[in-house]
Every structure is written in C-alpha cells, then in structure tokens.
Amino acid sequence: MLYYLALYIERIINPPGFGLFKYISFRSAAAAITALLISLIFGSAIIKYLQKKQIGEQSKIELKDVGNHKTKAGTPTMGGIIVLISILIPTLLWANITNWFIIIIFITTLSLGLVGFLDDYLKVIKKYPKGLIGKYKVVGQVAVGLIIGGMIYFFPELFSPAMEQFKTLTTIPFQKYLNFDWGILYIPMVIFILTATSNAVNLTDGLDGLSIGTVGIATFALALIAYVTGNFTFAKYLSIMYISGSGELTIFAASIVGASLGFLWFNSYPAKVFMGDTGSLALGGAIGGLAILLKKEFLLPILGGIFFAETLSVIIQVSYFKYTKKKYGEGRRIFLMSPLHHHFEKKGLHESKIVTRFYIVAIILAIITMATFKVR
C-alpha cells in the first residue's frame, strides 16, 4: 500500500528521496522494521488479552518430569497471531501486492496459519485434547500444497516469463549449470515440502525461543537468496536461475525476520507467550513456500537442518519403538525422548543452553547454505 502511495507521489509531485521506494533493499529493511515494531507494540496487548481470556498452554503429562515444563502450564498460547499480523501487514504495506510470488506466499502462510488457528482453537478454547484431528490437519496442508503446486505448474506465466522455463526445475546444491527436473512429480513434491516443513517447525516448537529463533535465522538466508535470484546481475554472477519478479519475496522474508525478532522478545526464556500451531504451521509453510518459489527445495535439509533433525528424531524413535515392540514384545527407544531437544533436556541441559546451541548450529547451517552458491 505504502509502495503504491510512494510511487503515486513520486509520479505526481516528484519530491526528492521518494525514488528509494523502488528499491527492494530499502523496502525489505522497512518491512523488517515495521514487522518488529508491530510485534513489540501489539504483542503486549495480545498477550494480556490471551491472559484475560485464560487462553493458556495445557499441562502435558509426558513432560511433567522434563526440565521446567511443569511451570509452563497456563502460559498464554496462540501467540502465532502476533507473528501472522507482523508478517502479513508489512508485506501488504511494502511489497508489490500484484506480484504473483507475493500473492502465492501470502496465501500459503495465511492458509496454514488458519489451519493452525483451528487446531489451537479446538485444543485450547474448546478443550478437545488432541485439537484438530491429525488427518484433517493433513487434508488442510495437502489442499494448500495442491493449490500452490497447481498454480505454478499450470499457470507459470502469471509469475514471470522465466517461470515457464523453470517451473518444474530445482537447483542442485554444489553443482553449476545443473538442475533437477521434477516433471509430473512436481505437484506431489510441493505438497510434500509444504506438509513436511510446516510439521517440522511445529515439532521444533517445544522450548522457549527455539522455533522462532531458528526460523528467523533460516529466513534471513532465504531473504538473501530471494534477492540474488531476482537480480539479473547477481544471478548471472552466481550462475543460478534468474527469475524476474521473485526479488519481491525478499520483502516477505524480511518481514518474517522482523516478526521473529519481535516475537522472540516475548517468547525467550522464560516465555510470556507460546505461538502454538497458529504460528508454527504458518512459519513452516512460509519457509517451504519460499524454497519452492525460489527453486531451492534441495537446500532445505541444509538450511532447515534443525527442523530436519527434530523431525528425523521423531521418525527414528517411533519406528524403532514399533519395531522392537513387535520383535521383542517390549518397545525400546534410541533417544531418551523425542523430538531431539527433549533428549538433551533429559540429559540435564537447561533449555536456554539447548536453545543457544541450536541457534549456533542454525547459523552455521545458514552459512553453509550460502556457501553452496560459490562452492560448485
């Protein structure tokens, strides 16, 4: 909105300085600052409202003897509302909202946020123990993936001329001038990526500040990737796909970074609010959606290594437990508890130390991800 207003003022009045609004770098910085301010200004009011309505985290029996989790019961949840408005409003203000990259990532984030909101609503307000039944949650995730994948596959010309050429391609890390073609498997791949990333971030959201901090780190790297992908000069220099129009995604990614910093203000240990599925599903979908639109799906296991490890720990734990129960009549475990962060809690590490170390790993993984563009 402000983007169009600035362009209109420049065209009619042409005051000095308004040319800045044409630059993605300026609008990205403005979006990040706007997101941060929205989080900080409206965050306290939303948290107080959640406290007033007694919308708090329920005690989890399986975590009663783990770390400080028994003290977390009653902490306001559904704080993902703060994250969502802090991402979506700056995007509307600073991005080109007629750009289909922005339209698609906006729809992806909002839709998965609504799926998460419904789950939180049923769990916290309606007091359904399991919230939204798992299969219905998956149906929502698959539906979003089907729409997004279908739009890219059948209507690539809406995005940019380059998207028609690259629609089913993805970059192979550490390889120059070599891409992988998903072909007819493209739409199933999109569904899988969006479902996997949204659930992975959800699984990571178990310690104060863990999920939102690692999301902020990963999205900062994605903002840089979006900028170079949408810039002809940088894309040519790095020998990566140049996708005109995708640079606008930098503004969306910058909004997530600002929103993450703002929410971390309240979510850091000891947390004053949890984001719940409203935030975790939306943020996971946003990360997956950005990777899909930027043709960097194969970078997700590196960039989202924390989320990948957390999810893998659950899969290994459940699979091994079922296997040993069937073979020996008694289920056995590889980890003391899953997801992985709870394993380290069981080993006696304080959650703030675990979170800090996970941040360090996330930063290293982000650096490695960026290095893939030159080490080829």
Residue pairs with C-beta under 8 A, 6 or more apart in sequence:
1 92
1 93
1 97
2 21
2 30
2 93
2 94
3 21
3 27
3 93
3 94
3 95
3 96
6 18
6 21
7 21
7 22
9 15
9 18
10 18
10 19
10 21
20 26
21 27
24 227
24 230
24 247
24 248
24 250
24 251
25 227
25 250
27 94
27 95
27 251
28 94
28 223
28 227
28 250
28 251
28 253
28 254
29 254
30 90
30 94
31 90
31 91
31 93
31 94
31 95
31 251
31 252
31 254
31 255
31 258
32 90
32 254
32 255
32 257
32 258
33 258
34 89
34 90
34 93
34 94
34 255
34 258
35 86
35 87
35 89
35 90
35 254
35 255
35 256
35 257
35 258
35 259
35 262
36 86
36 258
36 259
36 261
36 262
37 262
38 85
38 86
38 89
38 90
38 259
38 262
39 82
39 83
39 86
39 258
39 259
39 261
39 262
39 263
39 265
40 262
40 265
42 82
42 85
42 86
43 79
43 82
43 262
43 263
43 265
43 266
43 273
44 266
46 79
46 81
46 82
46 273
47 76
47 79
47 82
47 266
47 272
47 273
50 56
50 76
50 77
50 78
50 79
50 273
51 76
55 76
55 77
55 78
55 124
55 125
56 73
56 74
56 75
56 76
56 77
56 124
57 72
57 73
57 74
57 75
57 76
57 77
57 124
57 274
58 73
58 123
58 124
59 70
59 73
60 69
62 337
63 69
63 70
63 342
64 70
66 337
66 342
66 345
66 346
67 345
67 350
67 351
68 270
68 351
71 270
72 271
72 274
75 271
75 272
75 273
75 274
76 272
76 273
76 274
77 120
77 124
77 273
77 274
77 275
77 276
78 117
78 120
78 121
78 124
78 274
78 275
78 276
78 278
79 263
79 266
79 267
79 273
79 274
79 275
79 276
79 278
79 279
80 113
80 116
80 117
80 120
80 275
80 276
80 277
80 278
80 279
80 280
80 282
80 283
81 117
81 278
81 279
82 259
82 262
82 263
82 266
82 273
82 275
82 279
83 212
83 259
83 260
83 263
83 275
83 278
83 279
83 282
83 283
84 109
84 110
84 113
84 278
84 279
84 282
86 255
86 258
86 259
86 262
86 263
87 109
87 252
87 255
87 256
87 259
87 282
87 286
88 106
88 109
88 110
88 255
90 251
90 255
90 258
90 259
91 97
91 102
91 106
91 251
91 252
91 255
94 251
94 255
95 102
95 248
95 251
95 252
96 102
96 248
97 103
97 106
99 245
99 248
100 151
100 158
100 159
100 245
101 159
101 245
101 246
101 248
101 249
101 293
102 248
102 249
102 251
102 252
104 148
104 151
104 152
104 159
104 289
104 293
105 249
105 252
105 286
105 289
105 290
105 293
106 252
107 144
107 147
107 148
108 144
108 148
108 194
108 285
108 286
108 288
108 289
109 282
109 283
109 285
109 286
109 289
110 282
111 140
111 144
111 285
112 140
112 141
112 144
112 194
112 198
112 281
112 282
112 284
112 285
112 286
113 278
113 279
113 281
113 282
113 285
115 132
115 137
115 140
115 141
115 144
115 277
115 281
116 202
116 276
116 277
116 278
116 279
116 280
116 281
116 282
117 277
117 278
118 132
118 140
119 131
119 132
119 137
119 276
119 277
119 278
119 281
120 131
120 276
120 277
120 278
122 128
122 131
122 132
123 129
123 130
123 131
123 132
124 276
131 277
138 195
141 191
141 194
141 195
141 198
141 199
141 281
141 285
142 191
142 195
144 194
144 285
145 187
145 190
145 191
145 192
145 193
145 194
145 195
146 187
146 191
148 190
148 194
148 289
148 292
149 186
149 187
149 188
149 189
149 190
149 191
150 187
151 158
152 159
152 163
152 167
152 186
152 190
152 292
152 293
153 167
153 168
153 186
153 187
156 163
156 164
156 167
157 163
157 164
159 243
159 245
159 246
159 293
160 243
160 244
160 245
160 246
161 244
162 241
162 242
162 243
162 244
163 243
166 179
166 241
166 243
166 295
167 186
168 181
168 182
168 183
168 186
169 179
169 180
169 181
169 182
169 241
169 295
170 179
170 180
170 182
170 295
170 296
170 297
170 298
171 179
171 180
171 240
171 241
171 295
171 296
171 298
171 299
172 178
172 179
172 180
172 298
173 298
173 299
173 302
173 372
174 372
174 375
174 376
175 376
176 239
176 376
177 239
179 241
179 295
180 298
182 189
189 297
190 292
193 288
193 291
193 292
193 297
193 300
194 285
194 288
194 289
194 292
196 288
196 311
197 284
197 285
197 287
197 288
197 291
197 300
197 304
197 307
198 280
198 281
198 282
198 284
198 285
198 288
199 281
199 284
199 311
200 284
200 304
200 307
200 308
200 310
200 311
201 211
201 215
201 280
201 281
201 283
201 284
201 287
201 307
202 277
202 280
202 281
202 284
203 307
203 310
203 311
203 314
203 339
204 210
204 211
204 214
204 280
204 306
204 307
204 310
204 339
204 341
205 211
205 212
205 274
205 275
205 276
205 279
205 280
206 339
206 341
206 342
207 269
207 341
207 345
207 351
207 354
207 355
208 267
208 268
208 269
208 270
208 271
208 351
208 352
208 355
209 264
209 267
209 268
209 269
209 271
209 355
210 341
210 351
210 354
210 355
210 358
211 275
211 279
211 280
211 283
212 260
212 263
212 264
212 267
212 275
212 279
212 283
213 260
213 264
213 355
213 358
213 359
213 362
214 306
214 307
214 358
214 359
214 362
215 256
215 260
215 283
215 287
216 256
216 257
216 260
216 261
216 264
217 359
217 362
217 363
217 366
218 287
218 303
218 304
218 307
218 362
218 365
218 366
219 253
219 256
219 257
219 260
219 286
219 287
219 290
220 253
220 257
220 366
221 303
221 366
221 369
221 370
222 249
222 253
222 287
222 290
222 291
222 294
222 296
222 303
223 250
223 253
223 254
223 257
224 370
225 294
225 296
225 299
225 369
225 370
226 246
226 247
226 249
226 250
226 252
226 253
226 290
226 294
227 234
227 247
227 250
228 234
228 235
228 238
228 240
228 373
229 235
229 240
229 241
229 242
229 243
229 246
229 247
229 294
229 295
229 296
230 242
230 243
230 244
230 245
230 246
230 247
230 248
230 249
230 250
231 242
231 247
232 242
232 244
235 241
235 242
235 243
236 242
238 373
238 374
239 376
240 373
241 295
243 294
243 295
246 293
246 294
249 290
249 293
249 294
252 286
252 290
253 290
256 283
256 286
263 275
263 279
266 272
266 273
267 273
267 274
267 275
269 351
269 352
269 355
284 307
287 300
287 304
288 300
291 297
291 299
291 300
291 303
299 369
299 372
300 308
301 308
302 365
302 368
302 369
302 372
303 365
303 366
303 369
304 365
305 361
305 362
305 365
306 358
306 361
306 362
306 365
309 340
310 339
310 340
310 341
311 339
313 335
313 338
313 339
313 340
313 343
314 338
314 339
316 334
316 335
316 338
317 333
317 334
317 335
317 338
318 338
320 332
320 333
320 334
321 331
321 332
321 333
322 331
324 330
324 331
324 332
325 331
325 332
335 342
335 343
336 342
336 343
336 346
336 347
337 343
337 345
337 346
341 351
341 354
341 358
344 354
345 351
345 354
